[in-house]
Amino acid sequence: MRLRHRPGPVALLVLGYGLLILSWTVSNSPGSSPDEPAHLVKALGAASGQWTGREADYPVTPEFGPPQLPWINSVTRSFSVPRSSTFGTIATCNAFRPDEPSTCIPERAAERAESGSSREKTHVGSYQPAPYVPIGLAARAAPGTGLAPAVIAGRLTVALLAIGLLALAAASLWSAAWRSWSFLGLFAAVTPMVLFLGGSLSPNGLEVAGGLAMAAGAIRLARNASPPRAAWLALGVGGTVMALSRSTGPVWAAAILLLAVCLCGIRAFISRVRSAGVVGTASLGTVVVGSAATLAWDYVFLPSPPRSPQAGRLLEAFAHLPELLRQSIGVFGWLDTAMPALAYTVWRVMLIVLIGLALLVGSRRERLVLLGASAVVVAATLAIALAAVFPTGFGTQARYTLPIAVAVPLLAGEIVARRRQRLGAVLPRRLPIAFAISAAAVHFLGWYANGRRHGVGIEGPLLFIGQGEWSPPGGWAVWALVALTGSALIIVSSAAGASSRRRRPRALAARTAEGGAE
């Protein structure tokens, strides 16, 4: 029997990313995401109405030394939470030691398995509670008892929201005229790090997914005078989630709105907001309200970072940019788990090709906006390092600016797709499928490298499935198959979106309607 309806390219791509995020969610050992133990305590507390907690202090520990303690203790709070659902010192048993598998984590979790509550400290205690409430509710309602069910339930909440935001991004970028070219920028923007964070118990995953959706919506608004409703939803929902997730969210939301204005022109942007009616106004309004809520919370409850002159470290911060690019592609765990060098080379080549083509074929305005967006990302990275991170005694990380950094490849992909006919006979017509294959391979390689680290350690057998010393629920073979299927669907989505000869006349007419003014 023949099926009348087959999944479309958007559905296939979202399903592929969704399966990859799910595989990260379950197969990454508990606590093996940035600050995950601290986020879990905050989430469990916030879900029970403890939004601010009680003041608490950390002593000098291997994680927090004298340079970091003043800032850490200014934001540390304690919460009354179920003892068996928290980490204590579990997460440090093999953190920063990638040669050791995660066998120590369930052993230490068993020591905290007794029922009852205890007061647990967290250095994200004064952070805004909005993203933590749904995570904590899921963790508290997790079936079974113990640490692993609470962590997986909390991660699944982040994962479902991240998948929904990715779906909005893909739907807003899709064009029946452009077909597989619609996803060119998305293939490069959704790095393994984006999916890893999307499957972690952390507001950072929501912030990045929200930034991706908002940037996709903003870019789609500039494509023509009548953008689809999906673009407004992506901009509004993505921007609101991002603004509510972390203190930097409102700043990134303002930057992405500025990107939309620069692409459209101020008059055209205002005209599109008016023509969208309630949908456009509501989208912008929710972003403004979410940003205001975060700024108000931070003003009342979040201390300012220490004011310490760091201008002399500008060269140090600048020299760290290549490492931050590497992290934004994918360095997992507590920045202790890397992919093979070839994976980073492949992704860098994708970015160079994409941005280079965009600068070659783009209009004058598009080139200026792309260069300006790239400069803003670099400037924001340096500013955060000098003003907010170095003064606290810590080093900067790529995930801090990843929510706006994803806008650069999205914009470059949009420019290439819109102006690709300028390349004439030298147009690389198979570029979308080449990007899809490259991205899919790196996604699976990243998942596999992280799995090997937790299963047997980076010095363990290369073919570790079936002999891992630590295994996720269901075993490694199941989640390897899920990750492989997700990666394959990325390729299938591009193949399904490839233009056919039958559709060229219709696509050409639609392309004329969708092309933006230069």
Stockholm file with secondary structure:
# STOCKHOLM 1.0

chainA/1-518         MRLRHRPGPVALLVLGYGLLILSWTVSNSPGSSPDEPAHLVKALGAASGQWTGREADYPVTPEFGPPQLPWINSVTRSFSVPRSSTFGTIATCNAFRPDEPSTCIPERAAERAESGSSREKTHVGSYQPAPYVPIGLAARAAPGTGLAPAVIAGRLTVALLAIGLLALAAASLWSAAWRSWSFLGLFAAVTPMVLFLGGSLSPNGLEVAGGLAMAAGAIRLARNASPPRAAWLALGVGGTVMALSRSTGPVWAAAILLLAVCLCGIRAFISRVRSAGVVGTASLGTVVVGSAATLAWDYVFLPSPPRSPQAGRLLEAFAHLPELLRQSIGVFGWLDTAMPALAYTVWRVMLIVLIGLALLVGSRRERLVLLGASAVVVAATLAIALAAVFPTGFGTQARYTLPIAVAVPLLAGEIVARRRQRLGAVLPRRLPIAFAISAAAVHFLGWYANGRRHGVGIEGPLLFIGQGEWSPPGGWAVWALVALTGSALIIVSSAAGASSRRRRPRALAARTAEGGAE
#=GR chainA/1-518 SS CCCSCCCCHHHHHHHHHHHHHHHHHHHSCTTCSTTHHHHHHHHHHHHTTCSSCEECCCCSCSSSCTTTHHHHHHHCEEEEEEGGGSCTTGGGGSTTCTTSCTTHHHHHHHTTCSCSEEEEEETTTTSCSTTHHHHHHHHHTCSSSSHHHHHHHHHHHHHHHHHHHHHHHHHHHCCTTTGGGGGHHHHHHSCHHHHHHHTSSSHHHHHHHHHHHHHHHHHHHTTCSSCCHHHHHHHHHHHHHHHHHSTTHHHHHHHHHHHHHHHHCHHHHHHHHHHHTHHHHHHHHHHHHHHHHHHHHHHHHCCCCCCCCCGGGHHHHHHTHHHHHHHHHHEETTTTEECCHHHHHHHHHHHHHHHHHHHHHSCHHHHHHHHHHHHHHHHHHHHHIIIIIGGGTCCCCGGGTHHHHTHHHHHHHHHHHHHGGGGGGGCCTTHHHHHHHHHHHHHHHHHHHHHHHHHTCTTSCSSCTTCCSSCCTTCHHHHHHHHHHHHHHHHHHHHHTSCCGGGHHHHHHHHHHHCCCC
#=GC SS_cons         CCCSCCCCHHHHHHHHHHHHHHHHHHHSCTTCSTTHHHHHHHHHHHHTTCSSCEECCCCSCSSSCTTTHHHHHHHCEEEEEEGGGSCTTGGGGSTTCTTSCTTHHHHHHHTTCSCSEEEEEETTTTSCSTTHHHHHHHHHTCSSSSHHHHHHHHHHHHHHHHHHHHHHHHHHHCCTTTGGGGGHHHHHHSCHHHHHHHTSSSHHHHHHHHHHHHHHHHHHHTTCSSCCHHHHHHHHHHHHHHHHHSTTHHHHHHHHHHHHHHHHCHHHHHHHHHHHTHHHHHHHHHHHHHHHHHHHHHHHHCCCCCCCCCGGGHHHHHHTHHHHHHHHHHEETTTTEECCHHHHHHHHHHHHHHHHHHHHHSCHHHHHHHHHHHHHHHHHHHHHIIIIIGGGTCCCCGGGTHHHHTHHHHHHHHHHHHHGGGGGGGCCTTHHHHHHHHHHHHHHHHHHHHHHHHHTCTTSCSSCTTCCSSCCTTCHHHHHHHHHHHHHHHHHHHHHTSCCGGGHHHHHHHHHHHCCCC
//
